[in-house]
Structure formats: structure tokens, C-alpha cells
Amino acid sequence: MKKDKGAVVVGCGAVGPVHAQVTKECQGVHLVGVCDIIPERAQRLAAEYDCKAYNSYAQVLMDPEVDVVHICTPHYLHAPMAREAAQKGKHLVIEKPFAMNMKEAEKLGTELLAQQVKVCCILQNRYTPCIQKMKEIIGSGKYGAVKGGRGLLTWQRTPEYYRSEAWRGRWETEGGGLLINQAVHLLDLMTYLGGECAGLSGTIANRTLQEVVEVEDTAEATLYTKAGQILHFFATNGYCANTPFDLEIILEKATLHFQDNKLYLRQEEQVQEIATNKVTQKGKAYWGNGHWNLIQAFYNALQGEADTYTSIADGVAAVQLVDGIYRSAQTGKHISF
Ligand SMILES: NC(=O)c1ccc[n+]([C@@H]2O[C@H](COP(=O)([O-])OP(=O)(O)OC[C@H]3O[C@@H](n4cnc5c(N)ncnc54)[C@H](O)[C@@H]3O)[C@@H](O)[C@H]2O)c1
């Protein structure tokens, strides 16, 4: 039997506890410890999971028990932390976004591919039951080819959310706002299901948080797929609640509609519920509870099974969509990939 991999979760803020819980529950991994520069955060999570508490990243990388590092820190730290860990031979699970912008993503991607380590880029929404079902139906061709689609995200990020952590809401440390942090998931799914993106036109605005952040809280874009279809995207952080995102893909003979964490298949007047996403204790249901399936797929690959997790190429492609909308908004031009 192969030995379980030793994992450390770095960053014990909002998403770190999800990774701690997942590594406790998945096969092929054991949680060695958690790390945060705020000692109480690391200690609290370590006590909950009965593991080590580290207060510096250097300590984590020096520990021979550690095979895999989960990077759950602010965006500006993803690239330097990933680079350092890979140089020390540690495998990586990197929370989205893979990097802060396209230049950084391409450089980091090239560097990591040259190392003998595996890298999982978290885009967990692909791994929920509803989205997997959508992918399977589209791939089967049973209802014909994709004709088009739309994605809608209406979430709420309050002034307190941005003020609670200094890195949020700043170009220098978050790399943007709504697009790079929240809507990146929806953009990824739109192209994962609707077809690879050949180019896009988009705009950004700050409509509700002008006094609070320098980045965008609202964005829209028209995505053109390589196969010639159009996907329409709208997202805002200025809504009054966090509603699970809404994604519709129109096929030649049916419509697939993901809404309220359920998947519906519509054919003329008939509507059928065909999948439901489960709600779990850790994290928020509207984030998409796909961390379990994705991270399990990664540890299966580390035990010798096929690579079915979201890769560096997937992480870079998601950054490309975000980066493309920022460039289109800045120049007023269509961006081709
Ligand atoms: N996949 C998802 O659905 C999802 C959901 C939320 C957040 N995220 C992503 O997770 C990452 C973290 O976001 P968050 O909201 O949890 O942020 P957060 O600010 O709540 O937590 C980040 C933690 O990292 C710690 N930290 C900062 N510098 C550190 C260092 N040098 N060493 C160790 N720890 C350090 C901070 O003290 C903080 O506790 C981001 O990339 C974010 O986009 C993903």
C-alpha cells in the first residue's frame, strides 16, 4: 500500500478551513499541519484538527513530513509561495486565481512545469454533481451541439468584507476585484461547458463600492467561442444577497439550466430536475462545494492514478479570461486569444 501524502494548509482565513476539512476526509492524504502568520488563526485550526501549527512558511517548507502545500493565502502570495515550494520538491494545491495576471500566470506556469511536482489549480465548481452532469450531457451529444449560453452572478461583498483584510480590493494585492476573486469561477465554467474562448469584449465598473475599493464590483462580457457561439456574462458584487450563480447552456434539442444549486433539463414545455449539489458544513454553499471531489482527484493522481484534476493549463486559462476582460475594458477593444 502507498503511504499517505503529508499536507499542510497555508493560510487559515476564510477558505483554509475548507482545505483542512477536505484533507481530513480524503483518501491518500493526512493533514500534517496548518500555517498562518497570525498565530491564533493557525493554533485554532490546528486544535480543531489535532495537527501542527506553523507560524512561518519557511518552517513548513523545511519539514520533511510535508509532501503537499495547499496555498490558501492572498492573491499576491500565490506565485512566490508556489515557486518556493516547487523548488523544494513539494506538490501544490493552489487556490484560485492561479496568479494575479496573465504575465505572472505564464511565467509561473512555465517554471512549475519544469519542476518534478504536480500542481492542482483550484476551480472546484467543475467538480460539483450538477456541473459534472452538465459536462457529461453536453459531451454525449445526445441533445445536439451548443448553440449559446449565459452566466449570471449576483453576490454581495460588503464594505466590511473588504475592510476586514487589507489585501482585498486593491490591484496590487488582489489583482482586481469581482472578476479575479468571485466571477473567475463562472467564467471558467462558461468556457468549460460552452466551449473554448477565442476572444471577448467586456466592461467593468464600480457601482456600489466607490468609497471602499479601487477595483471593480460589476462586469459584463460577450465571449466568442472557437466554434462560433456567443456566451453572455454578467456579474456583480453589489447585490443584496449571495444567490448561487445561474448558468444556462442552450443545446440544439434541449436547454440545461443550473439554478439555485440544482440542474434542470428543459425540452419545449417539459422541465426535469436532473441533479442537485450537496451542501456541506465548511465553506459557503454558493462558492460551489466541489473542493472534495477535486482534491480527492489530486491525491488519487499522487498515488499513481490518472490526472483528472484541474491543471496549470486550466488555471492559466481562467486567468486569461479575467485578464482579457480587464484589457478590453481598458482599451475599449475586442481581445483575441
Ligand atoms: N475556491 C473558493 O471558492 C474560494 C473561496 C474563498 C477564497 N478563495 C481563495 O482563497 C485564497 C484565500 O482567500 P481567503 O478569503 O481565505 O483570504 P483570508 O484573507 O480570509 O485568509 C488568508 C489568510 O492567509 C494568511 N496569510 C497571509 N500571509 C501569509 C503568509 N505569508 N504565510 C501564512 N499565512 C499567511 C492571513 O493571515 C489569512 O489568515 C484566495 O486566493 C481566494 O481567492 C477561494
The ligand as a Gaussian input file, in Angstrom:
#p B3LYP/6-31G(d) Opt

LIG

0 1
 N      -12.412000      28.418000      -4.187000
 C      -13.218000      29.183000      -3.485000
 O      -14.437000      29.071000      -3.539000
 C      -12.609000      30.234000      -2.602000
 C      -13.365000      30.844000      -1.597000
 C      -12.746000      31.822000      -0.810000
 C      -11.440000      32.183000      -1.044000
 N      -10.755000      31.579000      -2.059000
 C       -9.347000      31.939000      -2.363000
 O       -8.548000      31.519000      -1.258000
 C       -7.464000      32.422000      -1.063000
 C       -7.547000      32.994000       0.342000
 O       -8.733000      33.724000       0.458000
 P       -9.437000      33.975000       1.871000
 O      -10.717000      34.659000       1.560000
 O       -9.405000      32.734000       2.666000
 O       -8.422000      35.046000       2.475000
 P       -8.256000      35.482000       4.002000
 O       -7.671000      36.831000       3.998000
 O       -9.536000      35.230000       4.727000
 O       -7.194000      34.419000       4.542000
 C       -5.850000      34.424000       4.133000
 C       -5.002000      34.002000       5.316000
 O       -3.636000      33.938000       4.878000
 C       -2.835000      34.388000       5.969000
 N       -1.515000      34.786000       5.471000
 C       -1.151000      35.950000       4.893000
 N        0.161000      35.931000       4.585000
 C        0.637000      34.737000       4.991000
 C        1.921000      34.125000       4.960000
 N        2.993000      34.758000       4.448000
 N        2.055000      32.872000       5.470000
 C        0.993000      32.215000       6.005000
 N       -0.251000      32.752000       6.062000
 C       -0.430000      33.993000       5.566000
 C       -3.641000      35.531000       6.552000
 O       -3.214000      35.856000       7.873000
 C       -5.052000      34.979000       6.482000
 O       -5.415000      34.307000       7.668000
 C       -7.591000      33.461000      -2.169000
 O       -6.833000      33.078000      -3.246000
 C       -9.078000      33.433000      -2.507000
 O       -9.359000      33.886000      -3.819000
 C      -11.307000      30.607000      -2.811000

